[in-house]
Amino acid sequence: MHYPHRTSRIKRKRAIGFRARMKSAHGRKMMNRKRRVGRSLNVADK
């Protein structure tokens, strides 16, 4: 039986979490773009 791919929560947070986004200039740009459009910024809750 084939199981779905499950990334660990820690790995997910480290890859696409808030701190990971803030680390790079492109990530910060992305956050600001989303803020401008009016999105809430919970980047990786689960």
Beta strands, then each sheet from edge to edge (+ up, - down):
end
